[in-house]
């Protein structure tokens, strides 16, 4: 008995679906693998007015030790400033330099920049975001 045209098309769509599933899962697996406990810094605190109930995600090509550098304006290391005060998780040794906001928007930074420059970029972006603007203002008031 010959397969009908409908069965042939159904099989082709199934094959296409499986291919897409494998392709997208293999890409996301690469991203997850690059952020392990050894190269990931995080904190459990979440901005109380953040309806998304998550933290920002910073990915950087730099090393953890690069973010130990003192951000002189505030007397804190780059990592402490971003993690403790601006609700950022940091994934080091990543394939890119980027910041993902609470709502999932992703901002990509240049490849060859320092921890200070990335921190500046993050603070500039965060201070223009709806919730970030309040976080930045509160942080500045607490620094006085």
OpenMM code with the backbone's topology and positions (N, CA, C; nanometers):
from openmm import Vec3, app, unit

residues = "UNK UNK UNK UNK UNK UNK UNK UNK UNK UNK UNK UNK UNK UNK UNK UNK UNK UNK UNK UNK UNK UNK UNK UNK UNK UNK UNK UNK UNK UNK UNK UNK UNK UNK UNK UNK UNK UNK UNK UNK UNK UNK UNK UNK UNK UNK UNK UNK UNK UNK UNK UNK UNK UNK UNK UNK UNK UNK UNK UNK UNK UNK UNK UNK UNK UNK UNK UNK UNK UNK UNK UNK UNK UNK UNK UNK UNK UNK UNK UNK UNK UNK UNK UNK UNK UNK UNK UNK UNK UNK UNK UNK UNK UNK UNK UNK UNK UNK UNK UNK UNK UNK UNK UNK UNK UNK UNK UNK UNK UNK UNK UNK UNK UNK UNK UNK UNK UNK UNK UNK UNK UNK UNK UNK UNK UNK UNK UNK UNK UNK UNK UNK UNK UNK UNK UNK UNK UNK UNK UNK UNK UNK UNK UNK".split()
positions = [
    Vec3(0.0844, -0.1187, 0.0000),
    Vec3(0.0000, 0.0000, 0.0000),
    Vec3(0.0884, 0.1243, 0.0000),
    Vec3(0.0597, 0.2179, -0.0874),
    Vec3(0.1371, 0.3402, -0.0999),
    Vec3(0.0965, 0.4415, 0.0068),
    Vec3(0.1993, 0.5134, 0.0640),
    Vec3(0.1634, 0.6187, 0.1598),
    Vec3(0.0940, 0.7339, 0.0879),
    Vec3(-0.0010, 0.7906, 0.1535),
    Vec3(-0.0735, 0.9026, 0.0943),
    Vec3(0.0116, 1.0288, 0.1034),
    Vec3(-0.0278, 1.1258, 0.0258),
    Vec3(0.0419, 1.2541, 0.0257),
    Vec3(0.0404, 1.3160, 0.1658),
    Vec3(-0.0706, 1.3031, 0.2361),
    Vec3(-0.0832, 1.3579, 0.3710),
    Vec3(0.0193, 1.2946, 0.4653),
    Vec3(0.0359, 1.1638, 0.4597),
    Vec3(0.1317, 1.0952, 0.5469),
    Vec3(0.2748, 1.1365, 0.5149),
    Vec3(0.3056, 1.1543, 0.3872),
    Vec3(0.4393, 1.1987, 0.3479),
    Vec3(0.4677, 1.3379, 0.4043),
    Vec3(0.3713, 1.4277, 0.3912),
    Vec3(0.3898, 1.5645, 0.4426),
    Vec3(0.4003, 1.5636, 0.5945),
    Vec3(0.3207, 1.4807, 0.6593),
    Vec3(0.3241, 1.4711, 0.8057),
    Vec3(0.4630, 1.4263, 0.8509),
    Vec3(0.5190, 1.3295, 0.7828),
    Vec3(0.6535, 1.2816, 0.8171),
    Vec3(0.7592, 1.3895, 0.7934),
    Vec3(0.7433, 1.4649, 0.6860),
    Vec3(0.8389, 1.5731, 0.6589),
    Vec3(0.8316, 1.6810, 0.7664),
    Vec3(0.7135, 1.7168, 0.8093),
    Vec3(0.6987, 1.8170, 0.9158),
    Vec3(0.7552, 1.7657, 1.0480),
    Vec3(0.7336, 1.6394, 1.0745),
    Vec3(0.7887, 1.5795, 1.1958),
    Vec3(0.9407, 1.5829, 1.1933),
    Vec3(0.9981, 1.5505, 1.0807),
    Vec3(1.1432, 1.5547, 1.0648),
    Vec3(1.1966, 1.6974, 1.0818),
    Vec3(1.1283, 1.7933, 1.0229),
    Vec3(1.1667, 1.9336, 1.0359),
    Vec3(1.1585, 1.9787, 1.1820),
    Vec3(1.0531, 1.9417, 1.2499),
    Vec3(1.0361, 1.9757, 1.3910),
    Vec3(1.1493, 1.9170, 1.4749),
    Vec3(1.1835, 1.7922, 1.4540),
    Vec3(1.2908, 1.7284, 1.5299),
    Vec3(1.4254, 1.7953, 1.5023),
    Vec3(1.4503, 1.8315, 1.3772),
    Vec3(1.5744, 1.9010, 1.3425),
    Vec3(1.5832, 2.0344, 1.4155),
    Vec3(1.4749, 2.1125, 1.4147),
    Vec3(1.4748, 2.2413, 1.4838),
    Vec3(1.4947, 2.2226, 1.6336),
    Vec3(1.4313, 2.1246, 1.6904),
    Vec3(1.4444, 2.0974, 1.8332),
    Vec3(1.5888, 2.0651, 1.8685),
    Vec3(1.6528, 1.9815, 1.7921),
    Vec3(1.7927, 1.9473, 1.8160),
    Vec3(1.8840, 2.0673, 1.7958),
    Vec3(1.8594, 2.1464, 1.6939),
    Vec3(1.9430, 2.2621, 1.6645),
    Vec3(1.9353, 2.3646, 1.7774),
    Vec3(1.8167, 2.4005, 1.8205),
    Vec3(1.8032, 2.5029, 1.9240),
    Vec3(1.8519, 2.4526, 2.0590),
    Vec3(1.8301, 2.3281, 2.0911),
    Vec3(1.8789, 2.2749, 2.2186),
    Vec3(2.0306, 2.2670, 2.2206),
    Vec3(2.0921, 2.2372, 2.1105),
    Vec3(2.2377, 2.2288, 2.1089),
    Vec3(2.2990, 2.3664, 2.1293),
    Vec3(2.2369, 2.4715, 2.0770),
    Vec3(2.2882, 2.6076, 2.0965),
    Vec3(2.2717, 2.6511, 2.2408),
    Vec3(2.1558, 2.6276, 2.3006),
    Vec3(2.1350, 2.6717, 2.4382),
    Vec3(2.2226, 2.5916, 2.5335),
    Vec3(2.2537, 2.4670, 2.5005),
    Vec3(2.3407, 2.3861, 2.5848),
    Vec3(2.4796, 2.4481, 2.5930),
    Vec3(2.5277, 2.5034, 2.4811),
    Vec3(2.6580, 2.5695, 2.4789),
    Vec3(2.6590, 2.6878, 2.5763),
    Vec3(2.5518, 2.7656, 2.5770),
    Vec3(2.5429, 2.8825, 2.6638),
    Vec3(2.5419, 2.8394, 2.8100),
    Vec3(2.4646, 2.7401, 2.8436),
    Vec3(2.4564, 2.6931, 2.9814),
    Vec3(2.5904, 2.6385, 3.0271),
    Vec3(2.6583, 2.5645, 2.9407),
    Vec3(2.7875, 2.5065, 2.9774),
    Vec3(2.8908, 2.6123, 3.0133),
    Vec3(2.8855, 2.7281, 2.9492),
    Vec3(2.9884, 2.8294, 2.9716),
    Vec3(2.9759, 2.8964, 3.1086),
    Vec3(2.8618, 2.8858, 3.1747),
    Vec3(2.8421, 2.9461, 3.3071),
    Vec3(2.8294, 2.8358, 3.4121),
    Vec3(2.9410, 2.8061, 3.4764),
    Vec3(2.9415, 2.7049, 3.5816),
    Vec3(2.9671, 2.7731, 3.7152),
    Vec3(2.9601, 2.6989, 3.8227),
    Vec3(2.9871, 2.7547, 3.9553),
    Vec3(3.1255, 2.8169, 3.9636),
    Vec3(3.2194, 2.7664, 3.8857),
    Vec3(3.3566, 2.8180, 3.8897),
    Vec3(3.3716, 2.9546, 3.8249),
    Vec3(3.2831, 2.9892, 3.7338),
    Vec3(3.2964, 3.1180, 3.6656),
    Vec3(3.1679, 3.1999, 3.6706),
    Vec3(3.0905, 3.1826, 3.7766),
    Vec3(2.9614, 3.2500, 3.7888),
    Vec3(2.9484, 3.3088, 3.9281),
    Vec3(2.9167, 3.4388, 3.9357),
    Vec3(2.8909, 3.5031, 4.0645),
    Vec3(2.7474, 3.5531, 4.0662),
    Vec3(2.6817, 3.5304, 4.1782),
    Vec3(2.5417, 3.5666, 4.1898),
    Vec3(2.5098, 3.5987, 4.3349),
    Vec3(2.3910, 3.6474, 4.3554),
    Vec3(2.3403, 3.6728, 4.4884),
    Vec3(2.1919, 3.6422, 4.4855),
    Vec3(2.1331, 3.6195, 4.6006),
    Vec3(1.9909, 3.5859, 4.6055),
    Vec3(1.9002, 3.7073, 4.6160),
    Vec3(1.9582, 3.8251, 4.6443),
    Vec3(1.8709, 3.9416, 4.6603),
    Vec3(1.8126, 3.9846, 4.5261),
    Vec3(1.6859, 4.0203, 4.5304),
    Vec3(1.6126, 4.0655, 4.4124),
    Vec3(1.5499, 4.1997, 4.4470),
    Vec3(1.5513, 4.2892, 4.3520),
    Vec3(1.4879, 4.4188, 4.3725),
    Vec3(1.3419, 4.3946, 4.4120),
    Vec3(1.2993, 4.4463, 4.5287),
    Vec3(1.1626, 4.4194, 4.5769),
    Vec3(1.0519, 4.4691, 4.4832),
    Vec3(1.0796, 4.5672, 4.3990),
    Vec3(0.9764, 4.6163, 4.3077),
    Vec3(0.9870, 4.5523, 4.1693),
    Vec3(1.0745, 4.4543, 4.1546),
    Vec3(1.0934, 4.3847, 4.0277),
    Vec3(0.9856, 4.2778, 4.0123),
    Vec3(0.8880, 4.3043, 3.9264),
    Vec3(0.7784, 4.2088, 3.9035),
    Vec3(0.8240, 4.0828, 3.8320),
    Vec3(0.9393, 4.0880, 3.7652),
    Vec3(0.9905, 3.9710, 3.6949),
    Vec3(1.0533, 3.8713, 3.7932),
    Vec3(1.0844, 3.9188, 3.9138),
    Vec3(1.1446, 3.8364, 4.0197),
    Vec3(1.2699, 3.7642, 3.9714),
    Vec3(1.3565, 3.8381, 3.9011),
    Vec3(1.4821, 3.7818, 3.8532),
    Vec3(1.5925, 3.8851, 3.8700),
    Vec3(1.7104, 3.8538, 3.8217),
    Vec3(1.8246, 3.9441, 3.8273),
    Vec3(1.8753, 3.9674, 3.6854),
    Vec3(1.9490, 4.0740, 3.6689),
    Vec3(2.0115, 4.0982, 3.5391),
    Vec3(2.1234, 3.9967, 3.5197),
    Vec3(2.1517, 3.9649, 3.3941),
    Vec3(2.2583, 3.8703, 3.3611),
    Vec3(2.3665, 3.9410, 3.2813),
    Vec3(2.4858, 3.9471, 3.3371),
    Vec3(2.6006, 4.0033, 3.2671),
    Vec3(2.6884, 3.8883, 3.2230),
    Vec3(2.7171, 3.8834, 3.0938),
    Vec3(2.8116, 3.7853, 3.0399),
    Vec3(2.9348, 3.8624, 2.9963),
    Vec3(3.0516, 3.8104, 3.0296),
    Vec3(3.1741, 3.8788, 2.9924),
    Vec3(3.2813, 3.7805, 2.9510),
    Vec3(3.3639, 3.8238, 2.8587),
    Vec3(3.4780, 3.7436, 2.8146),
    Vec3(3.5912, 3.7489, 2.9175),
    Vec3(3.5798, 3.8411, 3.0116),
    Vec3(3.6864, 3.8611, 3.1093),
    Vec3(3.6829, 3.7565, 3.2203),
    Vec3(3.7867, 3.7577, 3.3036),
    Vec3(3.7993, 3.6657, 3.4167),
    Vec3(3.7393, 3.7256, 3.5434),
    Vec3(3.7089, 3.6398, 3.6405),
    Vec3(3.6611, 3.6882, 3.7714),
    Vec3(3.7569, 3.7904, 3.8299),
    Vec3(3.8845, 3.7604, 3.8230),
    Vec3(3.9859, 3.8475, 3.8838),
    Vec3(3.9871, 3.9868, 3.8215),
    Vec3(3.9459, 3.9997, 3.6955),
    Vec3(3.9399, 4.1305, 3.6314),
    Vec3(3.8370, 4.2217, 3.6995),
    Vec3(3.7312, 4.1630, 3.7532),
    Vec3(3.6248, 4.2397, 3.8174),
    Vec3(3.6521, 4.2667, 3.9651),
    Vec3(3.7659, 4.2214, 4.0144),
    Vec3(3.8084, 4.2565, 4.1505),
    Vec3(3.8660, 4.3970, 4.1536),
    Vec3(3.8861, 4.4548, 4.0373),
    Vec3(3.9435, 4.5878, 4.0242),
    Vec3(3.8540, 4.6899, 4.0940),
    Vec3(3.9150, 4.7825, 4.1660),
    Vec3(3.8412, 4.8830, 4.2426),
    Vec3(3.7780, 4.9868, 4.1499),
    Vec3(3.6489, 5.0054, 4.1650),
    Vec3(3.5766, 5.1121, 4.0965),
    Vec3(3.5853, 5.2324, 4.1897),
    Vec3(3.6825, 5.3150, 4.1659),
    Vec3(3.7233, 5.4183, 4.2612),
    Vec3(3.6122, 5.5162, 4.2982),
    Vec3(3.5269, 5.5493, 4.2061),
    Vec3(3.4207, 5.6469, 4.2326),
    Vec3(3.3365, 5.6076, 4.3539),
    Vec3(3.3174, 5.4767, 4.3741),
    Vec3(3.2334, 5.4302, 4.4839),
    Vec3(3.3093, 5.3475, 4.5869),
    Vec3(3.4366, 5.3228, 4.5649),
    Vec3(3.5163, 5.2474, 4.6600),
    Vec3(3.4767, 5.1008, 4.6730),
    Vec3(3.4247, 5.0452, 4.5656),
    Vec3(3.3825, 4.9047, 4.5625),
    Vec3(3.4471, 4.8369, 4.4427),
    Vec3(3.4620, 4.7056, 4.4506),
    Vec3(3.5096, 4.6335, 4.3323),
    Vec3(3.3978, 4.6349, 4.2285),
    Vec3(3.4355, 4.6180, 4.1041),
    Vec3(3.3359, 4.6138, 3.9964),
    Vec3(3.2327, 4.5043, 4.0219),
    Vec3(3.2787, 4.3866, 4.0644),
    Vec3(3.1850, 4.2762, 4.0872),
    Vec3(3.0913, 4.3065, 4.2038),
    Vec3(3.1419, 4.3599, 4.3152),
    Vec3(3.0545, 4.3931, 4.4288),
    Vec3(2.9507, 4.4978, 4.3902),
    Vec3(2.9931, 4.5970, 4.3168),
    Vec3(2.9021, 4.7032, 4.2748),
    Vec3(2.7867, 4.6463, 4.1928),
    Vec3(2.8191, 4.5651, 4.0930),
    Vec3(2.7153, 4.5116, 4.0046),
    Vec3(2.6301, 4.4043, 4.0717),
    Vec3(2.6919, 4.3175, 4.1481),
    Vec3(2.6188, 4.2060, 4.2088),
    Vec3(2.5352, 4.2511, 4.3277),
    Vec3(2.5957, 4.3255, 4.4185),
    Vec3(2.5291, 4.3613, 4.5439),
    Vec3(2.4319, 4.4782, 4.5299),
    Vec3(2.4621, 4.5732, 4.4429),
    Vec3(2.3824, 4.6951, 4.4386),
    Vec3(2.2950, 4.7110, 4.3145),
    Vec3(2.3291, 4.6400, 4.2075),
    Vec3(2.2518, 4.6544, 4.0842),
    Vec3(2.1972, 4.5215, 4.0325),
    Vec3(2.1885, 4.4231, 4.1213),
    Vec3(2.1175, 4.2978, 4.0950),
    Vec3(2.1614, 4.2278, 3.9680),
    Vec3(2.2933, 4.2199, 3.9474),
    Vec3(2.3484, 4.1521, 3.8294),
    Vec3(2.4160, 4.0212, 3.8701),
    Vec3(2.3854, 3.9145, 3.8011),
    Vec3(2.4657, 3.7929, 3.8069),
    Vec3(2.5742, 3.8097, 3.7017),
    Vec3(2.6909, 3.7527, 3.7254),
    Vec3(2.7988, 3.7672, 3.6266),
    Vec3(2.8514, 3.6297, 3.5864),
    Vec3(2.8534, 3.6067, 3.4567),
    Vec3(2.9118, 3.4860, 3.3980),
    Vec3(3.0423, 3.5259, 3.3311),
    Vec3(3.1535, 3.4758, 3.3832),
    Vec3(3.2859, 3.5075, 3.3314),
    Vec3(3.3277, 3.4066, 3.2259),
    Vec3(3.4331, 3.4387, 3.1505),
    Vec3(3.4861, 3.3508, 3.0462),
    Vec3(3.3779, 3.3139, 2.9453),
    Vec3(3.2902, 3.4058, 2.9180),
    Vec3(3.1797, 3.3808, 2.8268),
    Vec3(3.2224, 3.4064, 2.6826),
    Vec3(3.1334, 3.3831, 2.5906),
    Vec3(3.1619, 3.4022, 2.4487),
    Vec3(3.1338, 3.5449, 2.4039),
    Vec3(3.0785, 3.6296, 2.4933),
    Vec3(3.0455, 3.7672, 2.4568),
    Vec3(3.0433, 3.8553, 2.5805),
    Vec3(3.0385, 3.9853, 2.5575),
    Vec3(3.0155, 4.0840, 2.6625),
    Vec3(2.8751, 4.1388, 2.6406),
    Vec3(2.7830, 4.1080, 2.7323),
    Vec3(2.6457, 4.1543, 2.7155),
    Vec3(2.5759, 4.1647, 2.8507),
    Vec3(2.4737, 4.2468, 2.8545),
    Vec3(2.3882, 4.2605, 2.9722),
    Vec3(2.2459, 4.2310, 2.9294),
    Vec3(2.1798, 4.1412, 3.0030),
    Vec3(2.0397, 4.1119, 2.9788),
    Vec3(1.9596, 4.1719, 3.0932),
    Vec3(1.8613, 4.2544, 3.0600),
    Vec3(1.7814, 4.3245, 3.1601),
    Vec3(1.6767, 4.2312, 3.2200),
    Vec3(1.6051, 4.2832, 3.3200),
    Vec3(1.4998, 4.2051, 3.3851),
    Vec3(1.3974, 4.1522, 3.2850),
    Vec3(1.3637, 4.2343, 3.1856),
    Vec3(1.2589, 4.1941, 3.0908),
    Vec3(1.3117, 4.1143, 2.9720),
    Vec3(1.4416, 4.0791, 2.9755),
    Vec3(1.4984, 3.9942, 2.8718),
    Vec3(1.5662, 4.0668, 2.7581),
    Vec3(1.5605, 4.2003, 2.7575),
    Vec3(1.6318, 4.2733, 2.6519),
    Vec3(1.7814, 4.2557, 2.6702),
    Vec3(1.8495, 4.2351, 2.5600),
    Vec3(1.9937, 4.2078, 2.5635),
    Vec3(2.0697, 4.3225, 2.4986),
    Vec3(2.1743, 4.3690, 2.5685),
    Vec3(2.2601, 4.4767, 2.5196),
    Vec3(2.4005, 4.4204, 2.5056),
    Vec3(2.4549, 4.4251, 2.3857),
    Vec3(2.5867, 4.3680, 2.3589),
    Vec3(2.6902, 4.4798, 2.3620),
    Vec3(2.8022, 4.4542, 2.4305),
    Vec3(2.9120, 4.5495, 2.4410),
    Vec3(3.0249, 4.5071, 2.3477),
    Vec3(3.1193, 4.5986, 2.3284),
    Vec3(3.2368, 4.5681, 2.2478),
    Vec3(3.3115, 4.4486, 2.3067),
    Vec3(3.3892, 4.3826, 2.2229),
    Vec3(3.4628, 4.2638, 2.2667),
    Vec3(3.5834, 4.2950, 2.3535),
    Vec3(3.6606, 4.3914, 2.3158),
    Vec3(3.7885, 4.4165, 2.3833),
    Vec3(3.7806, 4.5373, 2.4749),
    Vec3(3.7053, 4.5240, 2.5837),
    Vec3(3.6965, 4.6321, 2.6811),
    Vec3(3.7273, 4.5787, 2.8199),
    Vec3(3.7660, 4.6671, 2.9086),
    Vec3(3.8073, 4.6289, 3.0441),
    Vec3(3.6863, 4.6136, 3.1360),
    Vec3(3.7118, 4.5615, 3.2543),
    Vec3(3.6060, 4.5465, 3.3552),
    Vec3(3.5488, 4.6827, 3.3944),
    Vec3(3.6346, 4.7828, 3.4057),
    Vec3(3.5876, 4.9177, 3.4379),
    Vec3(3.4949, 4.9692, 3.3278),
    Vec3(3.5339, 4.9478, 3.2026),
    Vec3(3.4509, 4.9935, 3.0907),
    Vec3(3.3173, 4.9194, 3.0859),
    Vec3(3.3202, 4.7891, 3.1124),
    Vec3(3.1947, 4.7120, 3.1163),
    Vec3(3.1072, 4.7615, 3.2307),
    Vec3(3.1669, 4.7865, 3.3467),
    Vec3(3.0910, 4.8369, 3.4612),
    Vec3(3.0302, 4.9726, 3.4282),
    Vec3(3.1075, 5.0601, 3.3648),
    Vec3(3.0538, 5.1901, 3.3223),
    Vec3(2.9363, 5.1733, 3.2268),
    Vec3(2.9525, 5.0844, 3.1295),
    Vec3(2.8452, 5.0592, 3.0325),
    Vec3(2.7193, 5.0090, 3.1042),
    Vec3(2.7384, 4.9165, 3.1976),
    Vec3(2.6244, 4.8618, 3.2721),
    Vec3(2.5539, 4.9709, 3.3520),
    Vec3(2.6310, 5.0511, 3.4252),
    Vec3(2.5708, 5.1573, 3.5060),
    Vec3(2.4996, 5.2596, 3.4181),
    Vec3(2.5586, 5.2937, 3.3042),
    Vec3(2.4930, 5.3870, 3.2121),
    Vec3(2.3613, 5.3304, 3.1615),
    Vec3(2.3606, 5.2040, 3.1248),
    Vec3(2.2370, 5.1407, 3.0769),
    Vec3(2.1337, 5.1289, 3.1888),
    Vec3(2.1766, 5.0744, 3.3014),
    Vec3(2.0841, 5.0510, 3.4130),
    Vec3(2.0195, 5.1812, 3.4580),
    Vec3(2.0969, 5.2891, 3.4613),
    Vec3(2.0430, 5.4169, 3.5082),
    Vec3(1.9371, 5.4743, 3.4142),
    Vec3(1.9255, 5.4203, 3.2930),
    Vec3(1.8222, 5.4660, 3.1995),
    Vec3(1.7031, 5.3705, 3.1920),
    Vec3(1.7096, 5.2593, 3.2622),
    Vec3(1.6000, 5.1618, 3.2613),
    Vec3(1.4958, 5.2029, 3.3655),
    Vec3(1.3727, 5.1580, 3.3478),
    Vec3(1.2655, 5.2015, 3.4376),
    Vec3(1.2956, 5.1685, 3.5840),
    Vec3(1.3223, 5.0462, 3.6168),
    Vec3(1.3544, 5.0106, 3.7557),
    Vec3(1.4975, 5.0487, 3.7897),
    Vec3(1.5851, 5.0411, 3.6929),
    Vec3(1.7252, 5.0727, 3.7147),
    Vec3(1.7485, 5.2179, 3.7521),
    Vec3(1.6673, 5.3053, 3.6975),
    Vec3(1.6796, 5.4479, 3.7302),
    Vec3(1.6604, 5.4697, 3.8801),
    Vec3(1.5595, 5.4040, 3.9381),
    Vec3(1.5354, 5.4143, 4.0825),
    Vec3(1.6479, 5.3493, 4.1624),
    Vec3(1.6970, 5.2342, 4.1159),
    Vec3(1.8083, 5.1671, 4.1837),
    Vec3(1.9316, 5.2572, 4.1867),
    Vec3(1.9590, 5.3199, 4.0735),
    Vec3(2.0766, 5.4056, 4.0633),
    Vec3(2.0625, 5.5285, 4.1539),
    Vec3(1.9450, 5.5919, 4.1530),
    Vec3(1.9214, 5.7083, 4.2388),
    Vec3(1.9341, 5.6728, 4.3863),
    Vec3(1.8764, 5.5613, 4.4244),
    Vec3(1.8845, 5.5151, 4.5643),
    Vec3(2.0289, 5.4865, 4.6024),
    Vec3(2.1018, 5.4228, 4.5142),
    Vec3(2.2419, 5.3928, 4.5394),
    Vec3(2.3224, 5.5211, 4.5607),
    Vec3(2.3016, 5.6201, 4.4735),
    Vec3(2.3741, 5.7469, 4.4855),
    Vec3(2.3408, 5.8187, 4.6167),
    Vec3(2.2130, 5.8168, 4.6554),
    Vec3(2.1730, 5.8793, 4.7827),
    Vec3(2.2400, 5.8116, 4.9004),
    Vec3(2.2522, 5.6805, 4.8951),
    Vec3(2.3152, 5.6045, 5.0040),
    Vec3(2.4656, 5.6253, 5.0091),
    Vec3(2.5240, 5.6752, 4.9016),
    Vec3(2.6684, 5.7002, 4.8974),
    Vec3(2.7046, 5.8338, 4.9621),
    Vec3(2.6067, 5.9205, 4.9816),
    Vec3(2.6346, 6.0529, 5.0393),
    Vec3(2.6672, 6.0459, 5.1856),
] * unit.nanometer
topology = app.Topology()
chain = topology.addChain("A")
for resn in residues:
    res = topology.addResidue(resn, chain)
    for name in ("N", "CA", "C"):
        topology.addAtom(name, app.Element.getBySymbol(name[0]), res)
